Amino acid sequence: MLAVMLFLGWYAESPAPQPPPPGHALAIAGGAVVATLIVSMLLDYFARRALRRRGLPYAERRSIAAKADMALRVLLVGAYVATLYHSSLPWSLVAAWGLNPASDSFAVQALGLLPYVALFFAAWLPQFPLHRETNAGKWTRVSFLVHKARYNLYMLLAWLPFAFLADWLGEFLVLLPVLFIVAAWAFPLLLARAWGCRRLPEGPVMDTVRRLENEAGVKFSRVYLWEPGGGNTQNAAAVGIMRPFRYLFLTPALIRNMKEDELEGVILHELGHIKNKHLLFYLFTSLAGINLAVLLGAFIPLTSTERFIVTTVLVLAYFRLVFGWLSRNMERQADLFALEMSGDSRGLVNALEKLGISAGHVRLAESWHHLGIAERVDYLRRVERFPQIGDAHHLAVRRIMLAGYLASALFIGGMVWLIHIELAPMPPREQAPVGDIAHWRRVMRVVPDNPDAPLHLAYKLASLPEGKPEAAALASDAIRLAGPGEVTDAAESLLRDLRE
């Protein structure tokens, strides 16, 4: 989903110079859907053929299914990128409907998701036989597709309202971090709807949650029953940075299979994330990581396509490397919180061992964001013998969070500084705007859709004999981006002066 959103955001800023007719674009997209369907059928065939080998261990069966799943996701993203690139379908529809590509980037993004929806179902439809062979429970083809749509497609479509707001706030980019925070604050509500969760009824489990909340000194707004994977997955999750959208998700299989002390260990672990404000820290460091990627792209002289590639690589590298490292440290602190609140590690250790068995005997497998189960268990047992190890980790996490917040403030402040022109009024036509040429080029790279920056730069270049041709081109760009209004009037006046 992250790759799709990054690509679509760049795509909406890169108009096709001569988009083909809608019929031609639809034909190309239709061919891509058929090709994706065929490749997915072949992938399903070879994966199920590998599963039919005799004596195949359960863990290896799960591994084959996981590899097929990853291959399908790569296929889906690749087919989507190729479809938009070669068909220019959104731009064709925008042109056919008489919309202005410069001011209707949201329309391009919304229309750009249509091929993804078609490719999504073409990719997953043939995978039902493989899913039925590798997942317990009673599955139908319809329930399988609904399950995939809930966990992969719904949240992408739910992103559209926020994309619309971001487009609407395009003249006030300094407010976009606020939109990001608001979206993250309300995100758990969308998640609960997407996953089809239902409220946990009153009873012993709810009583346990309330008792542990009181002991920990933090509370969840709601507790939901969550049923991924047909209801046989054992898992729990805490989401939400603050009330009223701070939720605890528990799967029915986890409640059924865990003893009381084991379930308490899991719930205390999730409370540890809330108590130590890990989710708030993730929010600000993620925002800072994205801003850093944009800032680096702004200060490096790159084309639009090169900047998109650099920014995408940096964002994905941040989430895979930096965020993964941060998450592993926070998970360990949440484990320590459960140990300290319960007085011993027995409950959480037994719960982790059961989770390893239910997930396909993955006790020794490593996790890029949660640490391996064996590693977590060994660490908890060492801390029981040597409590100073846990104290040292708490100190290390406090230092990490302090450094993370300082870095977040630095990078977010840098972004605000770089686009401060967004809050400044247009100068009178007869006045040359302040700021040097390099500054306005940086601003143009960061806010390529804003007409003020090319106009300011055109003013600066118009005073240089060798800069007049570029100034004329920039004034024309400002007119194209701005539409009727003060900016267009100023740009047209400058063009007349340059022609004279």
Summary of the structure (lengths in Angstrom):
residues: 500
radius of gyration: 26.5
end to end distance: 51.5
largest distance: 85.4
contacts: 1579
relative contact order: 0.07
helix: 75%
strand: 3%
